[in-house]
Amino acid sequence: MLKPSIDSLMNKIDSKYTLVTVSSQRARQLRDFPDTASMTVKSTSPNFVGRSLEEIDQGILSYKKIEIEDEDETIS
């Protein structure tokens, strides 16, 4: 069984697509800037993606959805 479970992660983030996007961006950040790994309170995963998923599950890592206005609506 994988830890954290997909059910646990889906309680934190609303879609699987967003989950993949957020975790992959954080994994790249962990790879490129190892000093940011200190954010993880308790990590049992040896790889960056696993660590980012654990951060999401622990509530350390989240995201904010930004709404973009449609240009067609603003043109009169």
VMD Tcl script that builds the backbone (N, CA, C; Angstrom):
set m [mol new atoms 228]
animate dup $m
set s [atomselect $m all]
$s set {name element resname resid chain x y z} {
  {N N MET 1 A 0.842 -1.191 0.000}
  {CA C MET 1 A 0.000 0.000 0.000}
  {C C MET 1 A 0.882 1.248 0.000}
  {N N LEU 2 A 0.532 2.201 -0.826}
  {CA C LEU 2 A 1.304 3.420 -0.940}
  {C C LEU 2 A 0.892 4.421 0.129}
  {N N LYS 3 A 1.882 5.113 0.629}
  {CA C LYS 3 A 1.628 6.164 1.610}
  {C C LYS 3 A 2.133 7.461 1.046}
  {N N PRO 4 A 1.442 8.527 1.067}
  {CA C PRO 4 A 0.050 8.662 1.473}
  {C C PRO 4 A -0.899 8.109 0.412}
  {N N SER 5 A -2.058 7.732 0.838}
  {CA C SER 5 A -3.032 7.141 -0.082}
  {C C SER 5 A -3.667 8.224 -0.954}
  {N N ILE 6 A -4.148 7.818 -2.103}
  {CA C ILE 6 A -4.792 8.752 -3.019}
  {C C ILE 6 A -6.052 9.351 -2.392}
  {N N ASP 7 A -6.754 8.574 -1.584}
  {CA C ASP 7 A -7.952 9.087 -0.910}
  {C C ASP 7 A -7.604 10.220 0.053}
  {N N SER 8 A -6.512 10.039 0.779}
  {CA C SER 8 A -6.059 11.070 1.703}
  {C C SER 8 A -5.656 12.338 0.958}
  {N N LEU 9 A -4.970 12.172 -0.168}
  {CA C LEU 9 A -4.526 13.322 -0.958}
  {C C LEU 9 A -5.691 14.040 -1.618}
  {N N MET 10 A -6.690 13.289 -2.054}
  {CA C MET 10 A -7.851 13.898 -2.702}
  {C C MET 10 A -8.689 14.713 -1.720}
  {N N ASN 11 A -8.544 14.487 -0.426}
  {CA C ASN 11 A -9.211 15.320 0.573}
  {C C ASN 11 A -8.552 16.691 0.663}
  {N N LYS 12 A -7.282 16.778 0.261}
  {CA C LYS 12 A -6.533 18.031 0.336}
  {C C LYS 12 A -6.615 18.828 -0.961}
  {N N ILE 13 A -6.631 18.133 -2.108}
  {CA C ILE 13 A -6.626 18.775 -3.420}
  {C C ILE 13 A -7.796 18.216 -4.220}
  {N N ASP 14 A -8.482 19.088 -4.950}
  {CA C ASP 14 A -9.765 18.738 -5.553}
  {C C ASP 14 A -9.732 17.847 -6.789}
  {N N SER 15 A -8.605 17.756 -7.507}
  {CA C SER 15 A -8.582 16.914 -8.700}
  {C C SER 15 A -7.229 16.219 -8.849}
  {N N LYS 16 A -7.231 15.114 -9.549}
  {CA C LYS 16 A -5.992 14.369 -9.758}
  {C C LYS 16 A -5.028 15.166 -10.630}
  {N N TYR 17 A -5.563 15.894 -11.592}
  {CA C TYR 17 A -4.716 16.720 -12.448}
  {C C TYR 17 A -3.984 17.772 -11.616}
  {N N THR 18 A -4.697 18.449 -10.737}
  {CA C THR 18 A -4.082 19.454 -9.873}
  {C C THR 18 A -3.069 18.811 -8.936}
  {N N LEU 19 A -3.385 17.635 -8.434}
  {CA C LEU 19 A -2.466 16.912 -7.560}
  {C C LEU 19 A -1.146 16.627 -8.266}
  {N N VAL 20 A -1.220 16.155 -9.498}
  {CA C VAL 20 A -0.015 15.862 -10.276}
  {C C VAL 20 A 0.776 17.140 -10.547}
  {N N THR 21 A 0.075 18.203 -10.916}
  {CA C THR 21 A 0.741 19.463 -11.229}
  {C C THR 21 A 1.455 20.048 -10.013}
  {N N VAL 22 A 0.767 20.111 -8.894}
  {CA C VAL 22 A 1.345 20.683 -7.679}
  {C C VAL 22 A 2.517 19.838 -7.182}
  {N N SER 23 A 2.341 18.523 -7.157}
  {CA C SER 23 A 3.409 17.666 -6.647}
  {C C SER 23 A 4.627 17.662 -7.572}
  {N N SER 24 A 4.417 17.736 -8.880}
  {CA C SER 24 A 5.568 17.745 -9.788}
  {C C SER 24 A 6.332 19.063 -9.700}
  {N N GLN 25 A 5.622 20.171 -9.526}
  {CA C GLN 25 A 6.309 21.455 -9.365}
  {C C GLN 25 A 7.133 21.472 -8.083}
  {N N ARG 26 A 6.578 20.928 -7.021}
  {CA C ARG 26 A 7.318 20.878 -5.753}
  {C C ARG 26 A 8.501 19.909 -5.847}
  {N N ALA 27 A 8.339 18.799 -6.558}
  {CA C ALA 27 A 9.440 17.850 -6.724}
  {C C ALA 27 A 10.605 18.504 -7.467}
  {N N ARG 28 A 10.298 19.285 -8.492}
  {CA C ARG 28 A 11.357 20.014 -9.207}
  {C C ARG 28 A 12.043 21.014 -8.290}
  {N N GLN 29 A 11.258 21.671 -7.441}
  {CA C GLN 29 A 11.822 22.631 -6.499}
  {C C GLN 29 A 12.745 21.919 -5.512}
  {N N LEU 30 A 12.338 20.771 -5.026}
  {CA C LEU 30 A 13.174 20.005 -4.108}
  {C C LEU 30 A 14.474 19.557 -4.778}
  {N N ARG 31 A 14.382 19.187 -6.057}
  {CA C ARG 31 A 15.568 18.758 -6.796}
  {C C ARG 31 A 16.526 19.922 -7.030}
  {N N ASP 32 A 15.985 21.065 -7.446}
  {CA C ASP 32 A 16.820 22.203 -7.809}
  {C C ASP 32 A 17.311 23.011 -6.609}
  {N N PHE 33 A 16.533 23.022 -5.542}
  {CA C PHE 33 A 16.874 23.792 -4.345}
  {C C PHE 33 A 16.751 22.899 -3.107}
  {N N PRO 34 A 17.750 22.090 -2.822}
  {CA C PRO 34 A 17.660 21.122 -1.710}
  {C C PRO 34 A 17.428 21.764 -0.339}
  {N N ASP 35 A 17.753 23.056 -0.201}
  {CA C ASP 35 A 17.543 23.724 1.087}
  {C C ASP 35 A 16.068 23.822 1.448}
  {N N THR 36 A 15.181 23.769 0.462}
  {CA C THR 36 A 13.750 23.870 0.748}
  {C C THR 36 A 13.182 22.574 1.320}
  {N N ALA 37 A 13.975 21.514 1.348}
  {CA C ALA 37 A 13.500 20.232 1.882}
  {C C ALA 37 A 13.251 20.297 3.376}
  {N N SER 38 A 13.752 21.312 4.041}
  {CA C SER 38 A 13.552 21.422 5.491}
  {C C SER 38 A 12.102 21.702 5.845}
  {N N MET 39 A 11.251 22.063 4.853}
  {CA C MET 39 A 9.829 22.276 5.119}
  {C C MET 39 A 9.135 20.980 5.535}
  {N N THR 40 A 9.623 19.863 5.034}
  {CA C THR 40 A 8.991 18.587 5.324}
  {C C THR 40 A 9.264 18.201 6.773}
  {N N VAL 41 A 8.210 18.025 7.525}
  {CA C VAL 41 A 8.347 17.692 8.938}
  {C C VAL 41 A 8.870 16.280 9.120}
  {N N LYS 42 A 8.237 15.324 8.450}
  {CA C LYS 42 A 8.622 13.930 8.592}
  {C C LYS 42 A 8.456 13.255 7.234}
  {N N SER 43 A 9.577 12.932 6.595}
  {CA C SER 43 A 9.517 12.330 5.272}
  {C C SER 43 A 10.102 10.925 5.317}
  {N N THR 44 A 9.347 9.967 4.806}
  {CA C THR 44 A 9.833 8.594 4.739}
  {C C THR 44 A 10.198 8.198 3.319}
  {N N SER 45 A 9.925 9.073 2.364}
  {CA C SER 45 A 10.165 8.759 0.961}
  {C C SER 45 A 11.576 9.171 0.546}
  {N N PRO 46 A 12.254 8.327 -0.222}
  {CA C PRO 46 A 13.601 8.674 -0.683}
  {C C PRO 46 A 13.603 9.545 -1.944}
  {N N ASN 47 A 12.451 9.695 -2.616}
  {CA C ASN 47 A 12.443 10.482 -3.852}
  {C C ASN 47 A 11.650 11.773 -3.688}
  {N N PHE 48 A 11.855 12.678 -4.635}
  {CA C PHE 48 A 11.272 14.012 -4.544}
  {C C PHE 48 A 9.754 14.022 -4.692}
  {N N VAL 49 A 9.227 13.214 -5.585}
  {CA C VAL 49 A 7.771 13.172 -5.771}
  {C C VAL 49 A 7.095 12.657 -4.506}
  {N N GLY 50 A 7.650 11.617 -3.911}
  {CA C GLY 50 A 7.103 11.083 -2.664}
  {C C GLY 50 A 7.123 12.113 -1.551}
  {N N ARG 51 A 8.216 12.859 -1.468}
  {CA C ARG 51 A 8.300 13.907 -0.448}
  {C C ARG 51 A 7.243 14.990 -0.672}
  {N N SER 52 A 7.063 15.372 -1.941}
  {CA C SER 52 A 6.067 16.408 -2.209}
  {C C SER 52 A 4.653 15.918 -1.884}
  {N N LEU 53 A 4.355 14.650 -2.172}
  {CA C LEU 53 A 3.049 14.095 -1.818}
  {C C LEU 53 A 2.868 14.035 -0.305}
  {N N GLU 54 A 3.932 13.731 0.416}
  {CA C GLU 54 A 3.847 13.730 1.881}
  {C C GLU 54 A 3.602 15.137 2.414}
  {N N GLU 55 A 4.219 16.146 1.790}
  {CA C GLU 55 A 3.978 17.530 2.210}
  {C C GLU 55 A 2.518 17.921 1.982}
  {N N ILE 56 A 1.940 17.481 0.873}
  {CA C ILE 56 A 0.527 17.757 0.612}
  {C C ILE 56 A -0.330 17.081 1.673}
  {N N ASP 57 A -0.032 15.829 1.973}
  {CA C ASP 57 A -0.807 15.076 2.952}
  {C C ASP 57 A -0.694 15.684 4.349}
  {N N GLN 58 A 0.470 16.215 4.690}
  {CA C GLN 58 A 0.667 16.826 6.010}
  {C C GLN 58 A 0.104 18.241 6.109}
  {N N GLY 59 A -0.340 18.782 4.967}
  {CA C GLY 59 A -0.898 20.130 4.974}
  {C C GLY 59 A 0.150 21.222 4.876}
  {N N ILE 60 A 1.386 20.856 4.617}
  {CA C ILE 60 A 2.463 21.836 4.485}
  {C C ILE 60 A 2.403 22.507 3.118}
  {N N LEU 61 A 2.037 21.733 2.111}
  {CA C LEU 61 A 2.003 22.216 0.735}
  {C C LEU 61 A 0.563 22.312 0.262}
  {N N SER 62 A 0.190 23.457 -0.278}
  {CA C SER 62 A -1.152 23.649 -0.816}
  {C C SER 62 A -1.049 24.509 -2.064}
  {N N TYR 63 A -2.160 24.905 -2.615}
  {CA C TYR 63 A -2.168 25.735 -3.806}
  {C C TYR 63 A -3.324 26.709 -3.730}
  {N N LYS 64 A -3.258 27.720 -4.573}
  {CA C LYS 64 A -4.337 28.688 -4.662}
  {C C LYS 64 A -4.763 28.765 -6.117}
  {N N LYS 65 A -6.030 28.572 -6.385}
  {CA C LYS 65 A -6.563 28.613 -7.741}
  {C C LYS 65 A -6.791 30.062 -8.148}
  {N N ILE 66 A -6.257 30.431 -9.314}
  {CA C ILE 66 A -6.381 31.790 -9.812}
  {C C ILE 66 A -7.343 31.779 -10.996}
  {N N GLU 67 A -8.353 32.617 -10.923}
  {CA C GLU 67 A -9.326 32.732 -12.003}
  {C C GLU 67 A -8.827 33.763 -13.011}
  {N N ILE 68 A -8.868 33.412 -14.281}
  {CA C ILE 68 A -8.458 34.317 -15.349}
  {C C ILE 68 A -9.700 34.727 -16.125}
  {N N GLU 69 A -9.844 36.033 -16.325}
  {CA C GLU 69 A -11.004 36.529 -17.065}
  {C C GLU 69 A -10.858 36.191 -18.541}
  {N N ASP 70 A -11.950 35.891 -19.152}
  {CA C ASP 70 A -11.977 35.610 -20.578}
  {C C ASP 70 A -11.896 36.930 -21.338}
  {N N GLU 71 A -10.953 37.055 -22.273}
  {CA C GLU 71 A -10.773 38.285 -23.018}
  {C C GLU 71 A -11.986 38.628 -23.871}
  {N N ASP 72 A -12.707 37.645 -24.374}
  {CA C ASP 72 A -13.876 37.888 -25.209}
  {C C ASP 72 A -14.972 38.640 -24.458}
  {N N GLU 73 A -15.056 38.413 -23.161}
  {CA C GLU 73 A -16.093 39.059 -22.365}
  {C C GLU 73 A -15.768 40.520 -22.095}
  {N N THR 74 A -14.485 40.884 -22.096}
  {CA C THR 74 A -14.102 42.250 -21.756}
  {C C THR 74 A -14.118 43.175 -22.969}
  {N N ILE 75 A -14.174 42.612 -24.167}
  {CA C ILE 75 A -14.199 43.428 -25.370}
  {C C ILE 75 A -15.640 43.804 -25.718}
  {N N SER 76 A -15.892 45.079 -25.918}
  {CA C SER 76 A -17.252 45.539 -26.234}
  {C C SER 76 A -17.363 46.004 -27.661}
}
mol reanalyze $m
mol bondsrecalc $m
mol representation Tube
mol addrep $m
